[in-house]
């Protein structure tokens, strides 16, 4: 069974609000981050925020996550004010690895295709 409409709506709203909050922050490590996706738990009390990492090195990613953890309360407060919800979901920030995995798979398929053509 899929997610409830209420949880899907919450994810959609968070995908709009979180980039808005990040853009308003003074820290350059945070305000330029792009939100790729937001995935809420079944009951909507927790939300995992996936961020784009393509232009950040490992150290910058680590620093950005540290800053986001420190700013989590501010982001949740902003979310409450913007939505009128009684409680904001507990936010967890992570960098999206899907694009990286897709590129690896495409490379593997290209290698397989190359081997098949030479045989």
C-alpha positions, 0 to 999 in steps of 0.5 A: 500500500502506498503513502497516504494523500496527506503524507504526499501533500506534506512532502510536496509542501516541504519541497516548496518551503525548504528551498525558500528557507535555505535561500533566505539564510546568510550562510553561503554553504546552505543558501545555494543548496538545491532540494532534490526530494523530500520523503516523509515517514508513514505518519509524516512525523519525520522527513528526510530531505535529499540535497543536490551535491554535484558541485560540492566536495566531500569536506564542503558536504560535511560542513553543509550538513553540520550547518543544516543540523544547527539550523534545523530548529529555525527551518522547522519554525519557518515551516510551522509559520508558513504552513500553519501546521501544529507540528513540523516533521523532524528533518534529516538532511542528506545528499542525494546519491541517485544521480551518482548511482545512475551514472555508474549504471550507465557506464556499466551498460556502456561497457557491456554494450562495448564488449558485446559489439567486439565479440 
